[in-house]
Amino acid sequence: MLWLSRKNFTHRDNNMNVTALLVIYSFVIFGGLAKPQFPEQEKDPKFWNTWAQRTLKKALTLQSLNKNKAKNVILFLGDGMGVPTVTAARILKGQLSGQSGEETVLEMDKFPFVALAKTYNTNAQVADSAGTATAYLCGVKANEGTVGVSAAAVRTQCNTTQGNEVTSILKWAKDAGKSVGIVTTTRVNHATPSAAYAHSVDRDWYSDNEMPPEAIQAGCKDIALQLFENIPNIDVVMGGGRKYMFPKNLSDVEYPGISKHSGTRKDGKNLVQEWIQRMKDKKGYYVWNKKELFSLNPSNVDYLLGLFEPGDLTYDLERNSETDPSLTEMVEVAIKILRKNPNGFYLLVEGGRIDHGHHEGKAKQALYEAVEMDRAIGRADLMTSTHDTLTVVTADHSHVFNFGGYTIRGNSIFGLAAILSDMDQKPFTSILYGNGPGFKIINGIRENVSTINYEENNYKAQAAVPLSAETHGGEDVAVFSKGPMAHLLHGVHEQNYIPHAMAYAACIGQNRDHCMVSDGTHAWTPVLPLLSALLIITRLLC
């Protein structure tokens, strides 16, 4: 039994009255809150000391840094996955397996190096996904709403595009002879993936249908068109966004007769058919459902285009597992195709709907998306080696999402806080948003959440300020890394540093002077120390 008295609370709770305490007590006793759950062994200091010593010994092994050449590079991007989201996803992952959750270890938690990235855009204190994507993919900070262009380009102004284009690490890898891929749960022409191949002063120019006529007349191209033209041979592309590839009003193959899913292109182009035609002799395959995807033998596929929804993919909680592939399944297929290249590969993986769940105030959807991305990270780990594969996990930005309220150990991450509101003595959910659609007043008073199903999949968590869509947060985001040269991602950095460090590790893009010709193990030796040694030997011989 949990004993509740004044001494259980800090001085900040002095206004709480006895009635409130009794209400909380009833919640605990009668199931409103989970009872404390922790192993008996945790009461013994030896348990924690042993755990810490084991962790210390593991940390000491990092003295031997992995300075191999990164044959393969994988970037996992959790859109909107701020640190509170990572922590809440960790708890959810544990609770889904019957644990209390707090002690659970995410796949990204296992990475030996963690840094922080500053996410601001050149013109915004709180960033958007386009300007940030340009930073962590192209190595250059940019204005919000723009992709693949420098800060000299102004959003929506087509004439500021030319001359301000910047290229991404995906292109650097392709130019170096590596296979490259993009896997996302959003549209393949959404902000994050588009920065890998497009140069657009407006992230919303998905097809020519969304572009102003003057921009088209001035020569600017929509993002879907650039996907197939700028880097025409991206080896693997999987995600959503079918409707932007087909002529306007052409009925969708999966949702015939539903106009909102029909093609959008005004230019009449069928980009998918054009791609199929171009790849007919190159072992290229187009698929639009899970059955078609799994009917392929990856060893016989060199190019893959998978578009599984007209727009974004469905939330993982709502996904039809018979017809729609999960992020983990897409990642597995992508790696099987890309790893055939003896020069290695670069793969961008986006858990894009974490962001969407938060914007809608649907914390449960967002956190399940984060858990699924962590599952994909684990699958990639099983298919690669830290000896030659650099893996980085990060986020583009955070959200005004958090959880608190002095919840007890093992409390459902979607449950109620352990205290009541000082103002109205009503309970509140542990998860809260600073703003968003979850703000709700009924008959002039705050909604009593104990009377509704606050653990329902699409419940909109309580928010302090009413907005139709919740906003991004401005704090730094975590950067987890493992594999060759992972130690380069340490401390606190500008977000645009990330692709430079990754490219250095892989000997692509700039900073290749340190690279030697790879041997069979893909190890490499810095050039300058070798030259210094040769110089010393020459002097001795003279």
Secondary structure, DSSP 8 states (H G I E B T S, - for coil): -----GGGS-GGGTT--HHHHHHHHHHHHTTSS------GGGGSHHHHHHHHHHHHHHHHGGGS------SEEEEEEETT--HHHHHHHHHHHHHHTTS-STT---TGGG-SEEEEEE--BTTBSS--HHHHHHHHHHSS---TT-BSB-TTS-TT-GGGSTT-B---HHHHHHHTT-EEEEEEEEETTSHHHHTTT--BS-TT-SSGGGS-HHHHHTT---HHHHHHHTSTT-SEEEEE-GGGGSBTT---SSSTT-GGGS--BTT---HHHHHHHHTTTTTEEEE-SHHHHHHS-GGG-SEEEEE-SSSS---GGG--TTTS--HHHHHHHHHHHHTTSTT-EEEEEEETHHHHHHHTT-HHHHHHHHHHHHHHHHHHHHHS-TTTEEEEEEES-EESEEE-S---TT--TTSEEEEE-TTT--EEESEEEEEETT--EETTEE--GGGS-TTSTT----EEEE-SS--EE-S-EEEEEESTTGGGS-EEEETTHHHHHHHHHHT-SS--TT-----TT-----HHHHHHHHHHHHHHH-
